[in-house]
Amino acid sequence: MNTAHLSDDSRGFFGHPKGLFILFMTEMWERFSFYGMKALLIFYLVRYHLFTDSEGYVVVGSYAAMVYAMPVIGGYLADRYLGFRKAVLFGGILLVLGHLGMAYEGNAATAMADGSIQKDEFALGVFFYSLSLIVMGVGFLKANISSIVGELYEEGDERRDSGFTIFYMGINLGSFLATILCSWLGETYGWSYGFGAAGIGMLFGLATFVYGSKYFQGKAEPKDPALLRQKLLGPINREWSIYLAAVLGTGIVWWLIQRHEWVEWMLILASVASLIFIIYQLSQSGKVERDRLIALTILIIFSVVFWALFEQAYTSMNLFAERSIDRHILGFEVPPGSFLSLNALFIIVFAPVFAGIWIWLEKRKIQPDATLKFAVAIILAALGFGVLVFGGSIAEAGKVAAIWLVLAYLLHTWGELCISPVGLSSVTKLSPARIGGFMMGVWFLATAGAEYVAALLAKLASIDTEAGQVTDVVAATESYIQLFQKLFIVGSVIGVILLVLSPFVKKLMHGVK
């Protein structure tokens, strides 16, 4: 591509637009807060509030599902009214409030002599409302900040994929720092310190975005500012009506997040509604645009399988690390949540390697298309569980050597590198421009469904505990290994099916790489 016509601003960050650096830093801090909190979440529920494994899994699953489903609404509102910048700014404010609210602990739950659990209901109410603020905040921020990345590049700009890879490294740098620091603070000094650190990180991210929004070249602004100024609720204009509705909506989220069966139905309805809207858009499209949208929809459906496997990290694999892994390394006991940092570390190390491989293959006209990369990703995720099954087969006294968990995270990370940045880029390239934000939201809606499915799968390995502690380590390890064996088989089969379908899907893309 000839870049001679590009402005200095467009080439200001390693040959990329300066706005990419701002988005990199904003997303880094936002993901620091998100993953720092998420690393502690299952332990906080099971150990501090004495939820059972099953109860903890469905809370994590319902929360995570709503986190990834809400961008469908946030993406639509940004497309239709707010523009990407205003949506991200509002979402960032909600996230700061939510993460700081998580720092309130209240009183720990107590196991009574009659077997009942006495819990601090006020503290739990604050906890669930803080989660609802985070859900709503992510809804406005997540899809739209990714969309701003896509807006920084003109159609056909060869820097787009590498730009998304750089952006994705920002996500994982934040995750790496958070899962080490927040886990250590939470385990060593108390939950409020770990959650509080996550909130401070989000505050840094919000400040970065506000300062750097001038570098977005005006491409993230509302399409029709006059529409936002129209009065809608008495003296309140449309823009502030959206903000007010979102704040009131956090009460609905607070109610839903405590009722996982309602979340399940909401996901089903949202998925059906999204599919109907996509079918309608197909009827309004020409052949090439229609085929590309079909290809994108197929990729999104198969992405559910990968994320359902991958997201065991924050449920079954996280408790597996605590209960079944020998965490004594070089005389130091590693906090269980810190193993989550391996994923981010491997992303940082291997993202440039994978980017280089794609470029090397592209120059030789043999780069695999997105469908093949998705299939490989699913197979790698399955192999990660195969490694844990092997490690469990040679465990001593129920304790599995840490190296097997390290290798599982390595394989899962390689799979993530084949699907996540490629998927984000595919959404921006295969979506019709008029529904780009919506389709980015659908990508995250699929992840939402996967998060919920992941929680249901994790329940297959729920362990009986007393006051949050496992009494039979050997039995617990056997239960986890049985789950991982099932995931290995199912993932391998589905990955092979997608390999077979890949030529058909590639044809639908009409040359989009």
Secondary structure, DSSP 8 states (H G I E B T S, - for coil): ---TTS-TGGGTBTTB-HHHHHHHHHHHHHHHHHHHHHHHHHHIIIIIS---HHHHHHHHHHHHHHHHHTHHHHHHHIIIII-HHHHHHHHHHHHHHHHHHTT------EE-TTS-EE--HHHHHHHHHHHHHHHHHHHHHHHHHHHHHHHTS-TT-TTHHHHHHHHHHHHHHHHHHHHHHHHHHHHHT-HHHHHHHHHHHHHHHHHHHHHHGGGGTTTTS-S-HHHHHSEEETTEEHHHHHHHHHHHHHHHHHHHTT-HHHHHHHHHHHHHHHHHHHHHHHHTS-HHHHHHHHHHHHHHHHHHHHHHHHGGGGTHHHHHHHHTEE-EETTEE--GGGGGHHHHHHHHHHHHHHHHHHHHHHHTT----HHHHHHHHHHHHHHHHHHHHHHHHT-BTTBEEHHHHHHHHHHHHHHHHHHHHHHHHHHHHHS-GGGHHHHHHHHHHHHHHHHHHHHHHHGGG---EETTEES-HHHHHHHHHHHHHHHHHHHHHHHHHHHHHHHHHHHHTTT--
